[in-house]
């Protein structure tokens, strides 16, 4: 008997059923990046597109996407950046970076943010020049690269640091927005809203967009069915049961990232057991601690 290993090469039988090898390969692939459209997430991506495609302005509209931890905020930003940063036919293999997605420094350090953005653009980051010269360098590099949107993730990090550092950081964001004349998108948790609204001008410039937790309703059931298909489990009948949807919601606490993680673990059990269905029996076998209970430990 011949069988196929997880790398797709033929080899002799070693006492492992081919179906188990295929199941193992599928289980290993569960953690691959995945996007399943859902209303509020798709709306956020559409808003980013409208912001970026709007005509240039001396005071461009900006956005602040905020939500609880593990609600898929970063996934939305990265998905949009990946969509817009694909190689163009007339640029050979070169990636045209229309969107720069960068994490905020771990504290309110505007100079560090400038360095992070320059590295994303593969530009040299000299440490011996003044902050003003580094800002000039950034403005030049962004203009030359054709960047049309800047996304700064984990913006709530600016709350770590002295008030004067926070003020410098916020003033720096205003300066970048004015000089670049491109939309800036901030992503963070609820504390990010408070941090930005401490500055009246920034509070007016950055429109807040909230990603709410899921409710245990039909919309969540449709999302679960879509995730089930994404992990290659075709039997989605269990998600027609309000009781089962409620159980899934209670275990994930309505968080998008936790829902995806739970679905992947349930799919692994379903695949390796050979049952190929996600239902109450499957969830009974999943090792899982609710997010709020993890924090208690």
Residue, then its C-alpha position, 0 to 999 in steps of 0.5 A: x500500500x502507498x500513502x501520502x504524507x503531510x508534505x505530499x510525497x509518496x512513501x511506503x506504508x508504516x502502519x498508519x492508515x492513510x485517512x489518519x495521515x490526511x486527517x493530521x494534515x488537515x488538523x495542522x492546517x487549521x491555524x492558517x490565516x482565514x477571513x470569513x466575512x461578517x457585517x461589522x468587519x466588512x463594514x470596517x474594511x469598506x470604511x477603510x477603502x472609502x477613506x483611502x480612495x477619497x480625494x487628498x485633503x489638507x485635513x483628511x478624515x481619520x478613523x479610530x477602530x476600537x474594541x475589546x481584546x481579541x475582537x479581530x481589530x488587527x485582522x481587519x487592519x492587516x487584511x485591508x493592508x494586504x489587499x491594497x499592497x499587492x504587487x502591481x503588473x508594471x512594478x515587476x515583483x516589487x510590492x507597492x506599499x499603499x498602506x503601512x500597518x505598524x504597531x505603536x511603540x510599547x509606550x508613548x515614544x513618538x521617535x520610536x514610532x517614526x523608526x517603526x514606520x521607516x523600517x516598514x518601508x525598508x528605509x534606513x533608520x539613523x539613530x544619530x540624527x535629531x527627531x526633526x530630521x527623522x520626521x523630514x526623512x519619513x515625510x520624504x520616504x512616504x511621499x516617494x513610496x506612494x503611501x496613501x494610508x497609515x494604520x497604527x495598531x495598539x494605540x492604547x500603548x500611549x497611555x504608558x508613559x508620562x503625560x508630557x510624552x503622551x502630549x508629544x506623541x499626540x501632537x506628532x500624530x496631528x503633525x503627520x496627518x496635516x503634513x502627509x495629507x493622507x488618512x491615519x487609522x488608529x486601532x486599539x481598545x476602549x482606553x484608546x478612545x479616552x487617550x485620543x479624546x484628551x486632545x480636542x482636535x484629535x478627538x474631532x479628527x478621528x471618528x470612532x468605530x466600535x466593534x461590539x461583541x457578538x450576541x447569541x443570535x442569528x447573525x452569530x449563527x451564520x458567522x459560526x456556519x461560515x467558520x465551520x466551512x472555513x475549517x472544512x467541516x461541511x456539516x453545519x446543521x448544529x448551528x441551526x440550534x439556538x441552544x448550541x449557538x448559545x453554548x458556543x457564545x458562552x464559551x467564547x464570550x462573544x469575542x471574534x478571536x476566541x470564537x475562531x480559536x474554539x472553532x479550530x479546536x473543535x474542528x481538530x477534534x472532529x477531524x481526528x475522531x473521524x466524525x466530521x461534525x461539530x456539535x455538543x459531543x465534539x465540544x465536550x471533548x475540547x479542552x477549553x477555559x473561558x477568557x474571563x476565567x483565564x484572567x482569574x488565574 
